[in-house]
């Protein structure tokens, strides 16, 4: 169970947490604003912002130090600007041309399925299963992949084989005694899993393997995307603890 106090910075593991409609307590409470463009800085655009993944979000430095690290004037903010947007480099181009290359990008707006005033890309919770991680590892050349590359809030232990979350869309997850989540869509992967995360080096196969073996259409009109994990929203808030039982049920 992990939260990420600052968007696109390194996260921290927690043993328990309150869960509200805004996700885990303390998750994505702040973000980095690119002063020149007014857009949210995210490692989805690695040429400019991959250095964010060298910073621990729980101990983020001040604006001047961050600006020096990133080579651009930035500010830490806790309220998104109106119409907050971010750039997402085309992941296949990043794989082909490298993180230094100036590649094509799309522009997204924050939080289509999250409460207003939050810094989530889409929904307030991201989940991935051990089955999916084991499948990616088994199909990749190294035989290993780190969960934190995919920046999940919850890693759920599962016994079935394969990308099991693909079959969870529209269903409910009961976490512990209190919390109920609605699984919404598969999570399309960007270039972030390939990047260095703190002491972890680059791993292009963290995306390349998914792109080869699990392409699904998250939402109508998006076309098939490399996906791993799912987004969820909170139907019933409460408190969850690491190691609690998770039950998958049909939608109510």
C-alpha positions as protocol buffer text, in pm:
chain_id: "A"
residue {
  index: 1
  type: UNK
  ca { x: 0 y: 0 z: 0 }
}
residue {
  index: 2
  type: UNK
  ca { x: 161 y: 324 z: -117 }
}
residue {
  index: 3
  type: UNK
  ca { x: 83 y: 691 z: -139 }
}
residue {
  index: 4
  type: UNK
  ca { x: 256 y: 960 z: -341 }
}
residue {
  index: 5
  type: UNK
  ca { x: 246 y: 1293 z: -154 }
}
residue {
  index: 6
  type: UNK
  ca { x: 359 y: 1490 z: -462 }
}
residue {
  index: 7
  type: UNK
  ca { x: 248 y: 1392 z: -810 }
}
residue {
  index: 8
  type: UNK
  ca { x: 527 y: 1218 z: -1008 }
}
residue {
  index: 9
  type: UNK
  ca { x: 766 y: 1212 z: -714 }
}
residue {
  index: 10
  type: UNK
  ca { x: 866 y: 898 z: -526 }
}
residue {
  index: 11
  type: UNK
  ca { x: 606 y: 751 z: -294 }
}
residue {
  index: 12
  type: UNK
  ca { x: 612 y: 591 z: 48 }
}
residue {
  index: 13
  type: UNK
  ca { x: 471 y: 267 z: 185 }
}
residue {
  index: 14
  type: UNK
  ca { x: 205 y: 289 z: 456 }
}
residue {
  index: 15
  type: UNK
  ca { x: 76 y: 14 z: 683 }
}
residue {
  index: 16
  type: UNK
  ca { x: -275 y: 157 z: 711 }
}
residue {
  index: 17
  type: UNK
  ca { x: -471 y: 452 z: 582 }
}
residue {
  index: 18
  type: UNK
  ca { x: -804 y: 625 z: 579 }
}
residue {
  index: 19
  type: UNK
  ca { x: -971 y: 602 z: 239 }
}
residue {
  index: 20
  type: UNK
  ca { x: -1214 y: 869 z: 123 }
}
residue {
  index: 21
  type: UNK
  ca { x: -1354 y: 971 z: -214 }
}
residue {
  index: 22
  type: UNK
  ca { x: -1013 y: 1138 z: -262 }
}
residue {
  index: 23
  type: UNK
  ca { x: -831 y: 805 z: -228 }
}
residue {
  index: 24
  type: UNK
  ca { x: -566 y: 724 z: 31 }
}
residue {
  index: 25
  type: UNK
  ca { x: -507 y: 995 z: 290 }
}
residue {
  index: 26
  type: UNK
  ca { x: -210 y: 1207 z: 182 }
}
residue {
  index: 27
  type: UNK
  ca { x: -199 y: 1080 z: -176 }
}
residue {
  index: 28
  type: UNK
  ca { x: -123 y: 1333 z: -452 }
}
residue {
  index: 29
  type: UNK
  ca { x: -185 y: 1626 z: -218 }
}
residue {
  index: 30
  type: UNK
  ca { x: 53 y: 1847 z: -414 }
}
residue {
  index: 31
  type: UNK
  ca { x: 197 y: 1876 z: -762 }
}
residue {
  index: 32
  type: UNK
  ca { x: 466 y: 2070 z: -946 }
}
residue {
  index: 33
  type: UNK
  ca { x: 351 y: 2353 z: -1172 }
}
residue {
  index: 34
  type: UNK
  ca { x: 555 y: 2454 z: -1477 }
}
residue {
  index: 35
  type: UNK
  ca { x: 542 y: 2833 z: -1447 }
}
residue {
  index: 36
  type: UNK
  ca { x: 611 y: 2896 z: -1817 }
}
residue {
  index: 37
  type: UNK
  ca { x: 325 y: 2683 z: -1949 }
}
residue {
  index: 38
  type: UNK
  ca { x: 84 y: 2668 z: -1655 }
}
residue {
  index: 39
  type: UNK
  ca { x: 75 y: 2290 z: -1692 }
}
residue {
  index: 40
  type: UNK
  ca { x: 128 y: 2023 z: -1429 }
}
residue {
  index: 41
  type: UNK
  ca { x: 475 y: 1868 z: -1442 }
}
residue {
  index: 42
  type: UNK
  ca { x: 464 y: 1490 z: -1473 }
}
residue {
  index: 43
  type: UNK
  ca { x: 720 y: 1226 z: -1559 }
}
residue {
  index: 44
  type: UNK
  ca { x: 482 y: 1114 z: -1834 }
}
residue {
  index: 45
  type: UNK
  ca { x: 687 y: 1368 z: -2030 }
}
residue {
  index: 46
  type: UNK
  ca { x: 1028 y: 1224 z: -1943 }
}
residue {
  index: 47
  type: UNK
  ca { x: 1247 y: 1460 z: -2144 }
}
residue {
  index: 48
  type: UNK
  ca { x: 1148 y: 1746 z: -1915 }
}
residue {
  index: 49
  type: UNK
  ca { x: 1035 y: 1589 z: -1591 }
}
residue {
  index: 50
  type: UNK
  ca { x: 1194 y: 1249 z: -1530 }
}
residue {
  index: 51
  type: UNK
  ca { x: 1411 y: 1399 z: -1253 }
}
residue {
  index: 52
  type: UNK
  ca { x: 1096 y: 1423 z: -1039 }
}
residue {
  index: 53
  type: UNK
  ca { x: 1141 y: 1049 z: -984 }
}
residue {
  index: 54
  type: UNK
  ca { x: 1464 y: 1119 z: -797 }
}
residue {
  index: 55
  type: UNK
  ca { x: 1281 y: 1321 z: -528 }
}
residue {
  index: 56
  type: UNK
  ca { x: 1103 y: 1179 z: -225 }
}
residue {
  index: 57
  type: UNK
  ca { x: 759 y: 1336 z: -220 }
}
residue {
  index: 58
  type: UNK
  ca { x: 734 y: 1324 z: 158 }
}
residue {
  index: 59
  type: UNK
  ca { x: 1043 y: 1547 z: 179 }
}
residue {
  index: 60
  type: UNK
  ca { x: 1005 y: 1761 z: -129 }
}
residue {
  index: 61
  type: UNK
  ca { x: 1245 y: 2059 z: -144 }
}
residue {
  index: 62
  type: UNK
  ca { x: 1141 y: 2418 z: -197 }
}
residue {
  index: 63
  type: UNK
  ca { x: 1061 y: 2586 z: -527 }
}
residue {
  index: 64
  type: UNK
  ca { x: 1411 y: 2723 z: -586 }
}
residue {
  index: 65
  type: UNK
  ca { x: 1579 y: 2388 z: -532 }
}
residue {
  index: 66
  type: UNK
  ca { x: 1325 y: 2209 z: -749 }
}
residue {
  index: 67
  type: UNK
  ca { x: 1367 y: 2466 z: -1025 }
}
residue {
  index: 68
  type: UNK
  ca { x: 1743 y: 2415 z: -1017 }
}
residue {
  index: 69
  type: UNK
  ca { x: 1702 y: 2037 z: -1034 }
}
residue {
  index: 70
  type: UNK
  ca { x: 1457 y: 2048 z: -1323 }
}
residue {
  index: 71
  type: UNK
  ca { x: 1616 y: 2333 z: -1518 }
}
residue {
  index: 72
  type: UNK
  ca { x: 1286 y: 2524 z: -1539 }
}
residue {
  index: 73
  type: UNK
  ca { x: 1100 y: 2757 z: -1307 }
}
residue {
  index: 74
  type: UNK
  ca { x: 847 y: 2553 z: -1113 }
}
residue {
  index: 75
  type: UNK
  ca { x: 628 y: 2590 z: -805 }
}
residue {
  index: 76
  type: UNK
  ca { x: 483 y: 2334 z: -566 }
}
residue {
  index: 77
  type: UNK
  ca { x: 107 y: 2380 z: -549 }
}
residue {
  index: 78
  type: UNK
  ca { x: -171 y: 2224 z: -345 }
}
residue {
  index: 79
  type: UNK
  ca { x: -467 y: 2346 z: -553 }
}
residue {
  index: 80
  type: UNK
  ca { x: -485 y: 2270 z: -926 }
}
residue {
  index: 81
  type: UNK
  ca { x: -527 y: 2570 z: -1157 }
}
residue {
  index: 82
  type: UNK
  ca { x: -853 y: 2585 z: -1346 }
}
residue {
  index: 83
  type: UNK
  ca { x: -844 y: 2344 z: -1640 }
}
residue {
  index: 84
  type: UNK
  ca { x: -522 y: 2189 z: -1511 }
}
residue {
  index: 85
  type: UNK
  ca { x: -353 y: 1996 z: -1793 }
}
residue {
  index: 86
  type: UNK
  ca { x: -41 y: 1786 z: -1840 }
}
residue {
  index: 87
  type: UNK
  ca { x: 161 y: 1652 z: -2132 }
}
residue {
  index: 88
  type: UNK
  ca { x: 195 y: 1280 z: -2200 }
}
residue {
  index: 89
  type: UNK
  ca { x: 470 y: 1175 z: -2438 }
}
residue {
  index: 90
  type: UNK
  ca { x: 373 y: 902 z: -2683 }
}
residue {
  index: 91
  type: UNK
  ca { x: 520 y: 601 z: -2502 }
}
residue {
  index: 92
  type: UNK
  ca { x: 610 y: 403 z: -2813 }
}
residue {
  index: 93
  type: UNK
  ca { x: 818 y: 696 z: -2937 }
}
residue {
  index: 94
  type: UNK
  ca { x: 996 y: 720 z: -2603 }
}
residue {
  index: 95
  type: UNK
  ca { x: 1081 y: 350 z: -2631 }
}
residue {
  index: 96
  type: UNK
  ca { x: 1210 y: 393 z: -2984 }
}
residue {
  index: 97
  type: UNK
  ca { x: 1396 y: 723 z: -2948 }
}
residue {
  index: 98
  type: UNK
  ca { x: 1494 y: 745 z: -2580 }
}
residue {
  index: 99
  type: UNK
  ca { x: 1409 y: 969 z: -2287 }
}
residue {
  index: 100
  type: UNK
  ca { x: 1616 y: 1263 z: -2415 }
}
residue {
  index: 101
  type: UNK
  ca { x: 1432 y: 1281 z: -2747 }
}
residue {
  index: 102
  type: UNK
  ca { x: 1172 y: 1547 z: -2821 }
}
residue {
  index: 103
  type: UNK
  ca { x: 879 y: 1326 z: -2918 }
}
residue {
  index: 104
  type: UNK
  ca { x: 512 y: 1378 z: -2990 }
}
residue {
  index: 105
  type: UNK
  ca { x: 277 y: 1420 z: -2698 }
}
residue {
  index: 106
  type: UNK
  ca { x: -88 y: 1446 z: -2611 }
}
residue {
  index: 107
  type: UNK
  ca { x: -239 y: 1688 z: -2363 }
}
residue {
  index: 108
  type: UNK
  ca { x: -465 y: 1554 z: -2091 }
}
residue {
  index: 109
  type: UNK
  ca { x: -671 y: 1716 z: -1818 }
}
residue {
  index: 110
  type: UNK
  ca { x: -665 y: 1596 z: -1461 }
}
residue {
  index: 111
  type: UNK
  ca { x: -917 y: 1383 z: -1282 }
}
residue {
  index: 112
  type: UNK
  ca { x: -1198 y: 1293 z: -1523 }
}
residue {
  index: 113
  type: UNK
  ca { x: -1321 y: 1040 z: -1264 }
}
residue {
  index: 114
  type: UNK
  ca { x: -1189 y: 1206 z: -949 }
}
residue {
  index: 115
  type: UNK
  ca { x: -1330 y: 1475 z: -718 }
}
residue {
  index: 116
  type: UNK
  ca { x: -1263 y: 1836 z: -821 }
}
residue {
  index: 117
  type: UNK
  ca { x: -947 y: 1994 z: -690 }
}
residue {
  index: 118
  type: UNK
  ca { x: -734 y: 1678 z: -698 }
}
residue {
  index: 119
  type: UNK
  ca { x: -418 y: 1588 z: -888 }
}
residue {
  index: 120
  type: UNK
  ca { x: -510 y: 1239 z: -1010 }
}
residue {
  index: 121
  type: UNK
  ca { x: -465 y: 1159 z: -1377 }
}
residue {
  index: 122
  type: UNK
  ca { x: -801 y: 986 z: -1391 }
}
residue {
  index: 123
  type: UNK
  ca { x: -941 y: 824 z: -1075 }
}
residue {
  index: 124
  type: UNK
  ca { x: -835 y: 839 z: -708 }
}
residue {
  index: 125
  type: UNK
  ca { x: -706 y: 482 z: -674 }
}
residue {
  index: 126
  type: UNK
  ca { x: -480 y: 266 z: -886 }
}
residue {
  index: 127
  type: UNK
  ca { x: -462 y: -110 z: -824 }
}
residue {
  index: 128
  type: UNK
  ca { x: -243 y: -384 z: -963 }
}
residue {
  index: 129
  type: UNK
  ca { x: -234 y: -755 z: -883 }
}
residue {
  index: 130
  type: UNK
  ca { x: 51 y: -990 z: -813 }
}
residue {
  index: 131
  type: UNK
  ca { x: -77 y: -1202 z: -1103 }
}
residue {
  index: 132
  type: UNK
  ca { x: -19 y: -917 z: -1345 }
}
residue {
  index: 133
  type: UNK
  ca { x: 326 y: -842 z: -1203 }
}
residue {
  index: 134
  type: UNK
  ca { x: 423 y: -1208 z: -1223 }
}
residue {
  index: 135
  type: UNK
  ca { x: 296 y: -1228 z: -1580 }
}
residue {
  index: 136
  type: UNK
  ca { x: 497 y: -922 z: -1687 }
}
residue {
  index: 137
  type: UNK
  ca { x: 806 y: -1067 z: -1519 }
}
residue {
  index: 138
  type: UNK
  ca { x: 759 y: -1407 z: -1681 }
}
residue {
  index: 139
  type: UNK
  ca { x: 719 y: -1259 z: -2029 }
}
residue {
  index: 140
  type: UNK
  ca { x: 1006 y: -1012 z: -2000 }
}
residue {
  index: 141
  type: UNK
  ca { x: 1373 y: -1086 z: -2065 }
}
residue {
  index: 142
  type: UNK
  ca { x: 1487 y: -1025 z: -1707 }
}
residue {
  index: 143
  type: UNK
  ca { x: 1225 y: -1242 z: -1536 }
}
residue {
  index: 144
  type: UNK
  ca { x: 1165 y: -966 z: -1282 }
}
residue {
  index: 145
  type: UNK
  ca { x: 973 y: -641 z: -1250 }
}
residue {
  index: 146
  type: UNK
  ca { x: 921 y: -406 z: -955 }
}
residue {
  index: 147
  type: UNK
  ca { x: 565 y: -314 z: -857 }
}
residue {
  index: 148
  type: UNK
  ca { x: 660 y: 43 z: -773 }
}
residue {
  index: 149
  type: UNK
  ca { x: 744 y: 114 z: -1139 }
}
residue {
  index: 150
  type: UNK
  ca { x: 367 y: 118 z: -1203 }
}
residue {
  index: 151
  type: UNK
  ca { x: 300 y: 348 z: -904 }
}
residue {
  index: 152
  type: UNK
  ca { x: 0 y: 160 z: -761 }
}
residue {
  index: 153
  type: UNK
  ca { x: -180 y: 251 z: -441 }
}
residue {
  index: 154
  type: UNK
  ca { x: -265 y: -111 z: -369 }
}
residue {
  index: 155
  type: UNK
  ca { x: -94 y: -432 z: -475 }
}
residue {
  index: 156
  type: UNK
  ca { x: -348 y: -712 z: -441 }
}
residue {
  index: 157
  type: UNK
  ca { x: -233 y: -1071 z: -398 }
}
residue {
  index: 158
  type: UNK
  ca { x: -412 y: -1299 z: -644 }
}
residue {
  index: 159
  type: UNK
  ca { x: -380 y: -1665 z: -738 }
}
residue {
  index: 160
  type: UNK
  ca { x: -509 y: -1670 z: -1095 }
}
residue {
  index: 161
  type: UNK
  ca { x: -263 y: -1638 z: -1382 }
}
residue {
  index: 162
  type: UNK
  ca { x: -239 y: -1355 z: -1630 }
}
residue {
  index: 163
  type: UNK
  ca { x: -368 y: -999 z: -1644 }
}
residue {
  index: 164
  type: UNK
  ca { x: -662 y: -1077 z: -1419 }
}
residue {
  index: 165
  type: UNK
  ca { x: -776 y: -715 z: -1367 }
}
residue {
  index: 166
  type: UNK
  ca { x: -897 y: -707 z: -1726 }
}
residue {
  index: 167
  type: UNK
  ca { x: -1200 y: -900 z: -1603 }
}
residue {
  index: 168
  type: UNK
  ca { x: -1270 y: -673 z: -1307 }
}
residue {
  index: 169
  type: UNK
  ca { x: -1409 y: -372 z: -1492 }
}
residue {
  index: 170
  type: UNK
  ca { x: -1746 y: -264 z: -1349 }
}
residue {
  index: 171
  type: UNK
  ca { x: -1717 y: -489 z: -1046 }
}
residue {
  index: 172
  type: UNK
  ca { x: -1675 y: -404 z: -680 }
}
residue {
  index: 173
  type: UNK
  ca { x: -1380 y: -471 z: -450 }
}
residue {
  index: 174
  type: UNK
  ca { x: -1437 y: -496 z: -76 }
}
residue {
  index: 175
  type: UNK
  ca { x: -1116 y: -416 z: 112 }
}
residue {
  index: 176
  type: UNK
  ca { x: -1126 y: -520 z: 476 }
}
residue {
  index: 177
  type: UNK
  ca { x: -1450 y: -464 z: 666 }
}
residue {
  index: 178
  type: UNK
  ca { x: -1532 y: -113 z: 553 }
}
residue {
  index: 179
  type: UNK
  ca { x: -1403 y: 4 z: 217 }
}
residue {
  index: 180
  type: UNK
  ca { x: -1581 y: -68 z: -112 }
}
residue {
  index: 181
  type: UNK
  ca { x: -1432 y: 29 z: -446 }
}
residue {
  index: 182
  type: UNK
  ca { x: -1574 y: 29 z: -799 }
}
residue {
  index: 183
  type: UNK
  ca { x: -1326 y: -84 z: -1064 }
}
residue {
  index: 184
  type: UNK
  ca { x: -1361 y: 156 z: -1354 }
}
residue {
  index: 185
  type: UNK
  ca { x: -1113 y: 107 z: -1640 }
}
residue {
  index: 186
  type: UNK
  ca { x: -786 y: -61 z: -1726 }
}
residue {
  index: 187
  type: UNK
  ca { x: -487 y: 165 z: -1666 }
}
residue {
  index: 188
  type: UNK
  ca { x: -307 y: 262 z: -1988 }
}
residue {
  index: 189
  type: UNK
  ca { x: 67 y: 274 z: -1935 }
}
residue {
  index: 190
  type: UNK
  ca { x: 287 y: 567 z: -2029 }
}
residue {
  index: 191
  type: UNK
  ca { x: 667 y: 589 z: -2030 }
}
residue {
  index: 192
  type: UNK
  ca { x: 691 y: 621 z: -1651 }
}
residue {
  index: 193
  type: UNK
  ca { x: 745 y: 248 z: -1573 }
}
residue {
  index: 194
  type: UNK
  ca { x: 1054 y: 253 z: -1795 }
}
residue {
  index: 195
  type: UNK
  ca { x: 1224 y: 536 z: -1609 }
}
residue {
  index: 196
  type: UNK
  ca { x: 1471 y: 529 z: -1323 }
}
residue {
  index: 197
  type: UNK
  ca { x: 1288 y: 545 z: -990 }
}
residue {
  index: 198
  type: UNK
  ca { x: 1523 y: 655 z: -715 }
}
residue {
  index: 199
  type: UNK
  ca { x: 1787 y: 379 z: -695 }
}
residue {
  index: 200
  type: UNK
  ca { x: 1615 y: 167 z: -962 }
}
residue {
  index: 201
  type: UNK
  ca { x: 1765 y: 206 z: -1307 }
}
residue {
  index: 202
  type: UNK
  ca { x: 1579 y: 232 z: -1636 }
}
residue {
  index: 203
  type: UNK
  ca { x: 1383 y: -68 z: -1760 }
}
residue {
  index: 204
  type: UNK
  ca { x: 1224 y: -21 z: -2105 }
}
residue {
  index: 205
  type: UNK
  ca { x: 1083 y: -374 z: -2086 }
}
residue {
  index: 206
  type: UNK
  ca { x: 849 y: -268 z: -1804 }
}
residue {
  index: 207
  type: UNK
  ca { x: 645 y: -104 z: -2080 }
}
residue {
  index: 208
  type: UNK
  ca { x: 758 y: -302 z: -2384 }
}
residue {
  index: 209
  type: UNK
  ca { x: 638 y: -633 z: -2239 }
}
residue {
  index: 210
  type: UNK
  ca { x: 296 y: -490 z: -2154 }
}
residue {
  index: 211
  type: UNK
  ca { x: 268 y: -336 z: -2501 }
}
residue {
  index: 212
  type: UNK
  ca { x: 334 y: -674 z: -2660 }
}
residue {
  index: 213
  type: UNK
  ca { x: 110 y: -887 z: -2441 }
}
residue {
  index: 214
  type: UNK
  ca { x: -176 y: -683 z: -2291 }
}
residue {
  index: 215
  type: UNK
  ca { x: -327 y: -428 z: -2524 }
}
residue {
  index: 216
  type: UNK
  ca { x: -688 y: -342 z: -2439 }
}
residue {
  index: 217
  type: UNK
  ca { x: -916 y: -46 z: -2498 }
}
residue {
  index: 218
  type: UNK
  ca { x: -965 y: 137 z: -2165 }
}
residue {
  index: 219
  type: UNK
  ca { x: -1247 y: 362 z: -2287 }
}
residue {
  index: 220
  type: UNK
  ca { x: -1445 y: 369 z: -2612 }
}
residue {
  index: 221
  type: UNK
  ca { x: -1261 y: 558 z: -2881 }
}
residue {
  index: 222
  type: UNK
  ca { x: -916 y: 530 z: -2721 }
}
residue {
  index: 223
  type: UNK
  ca { x: -810 y: 231 z: -2925 }
}
residue {
  index: 224
  type: UNK
  ca { x: -601 y: -49 z: -2782 }
}
residue {
  index: 225
  type: UNK
  ca { x: -342 y: 62 z: -2528 }
}
residue {
  index: 226
  type: UNK
  ca { x: -73 y: -123 z: -2329 }
}
residue {
  index: 227
  type: UNK
  ca { x: -245 y: -170 z: -1992 }
}
residue {
  index: 228
  type: UNK
  ca { x: -146 y: -302 z: -1651 }
}
residue {
  index: 229
  type: UNK
  ca { x: -363 y: -254 z: -1344 }
}
residue {
  index: 230
  type: UNK
  ca { x: -694 y: -72 z: -1309 }
}
residue {
  index: 231
  type: UNK
  ca { x: -836 y: 255 z: -1182 }
}
residue {
  index: 232
  type: UNK
  ca { x: -1104 y: 257 z: -914 }
}
residue {
  index: 233
  type: UNK
  ca { x: -1323 y: 502 z: -728 }
}
residue {
  index: 234
  type: UNK
  ca { x: -1447 y: 481 z: -370 }
}
residue {
  index: 235
  type: UNK
  ca { x: -1806 y: 375 z: -311 }
}
residue {
  index: 236
  type: UNK
  ca { x: -1777 y: 342 z: 66 }
}
residue {
  index: 237
  type: UNK
  ca { x: -1496 y: 509 z: 263 }
}
residue {
  index: 238
  type: UNK
  ca { x: -1326 y: 371 z: 569 }
}
residue {
  index: 239
  type: UNK
  ca { x: -990 y: 252 z: 695 }
}
residue {
  index: 240
  type: UNK
  ca { x: -776 y: -17 z: 537 }
}
residue {
  index: 241
  type: UNK
  ca { x: -468 y: -200 z: 658 }
}
residue {
  index: 242
  type: UNK
  ca { x: -193 y: -383 z: 477 }
}
residue {
  index: 243
  type: UNK
  ca { x: -268 y: -755 z: 456 }
}
residue {
  index: 244
  type: UNK
  ca { x: -646 y: -728 z: 483 }
}
residue {
  index: 245
  type: UNK
  ca { x: -866 y: -958 z: 281 }
}
residue {
  index: 246
  type: UNK
  ca { x: -995 y: -830 z: -54 }
}
residue {
  index: 247
  type: UNK
  ca { x: -1315 y: -966 z: -205 }
}
residue {
  index: 248
  type: UNK
  ca { x: -1429 y: -919 z: -563 }
}
residue {
  index: 249
  type: UNK
  ca { x: -1805 y: -908 z: -618 }
}
residue {
  index: 250
  type: UNK
  ca { x: -2044 y: -827 z: -898 }
}
residue {
  index: 251
  type: UNK
  ca { x: -2164 y: -468 z: -924 }
}
residue {
  index: 252
  type: UNK
  ca { x: -2453 y: -386 z: -694 }
}
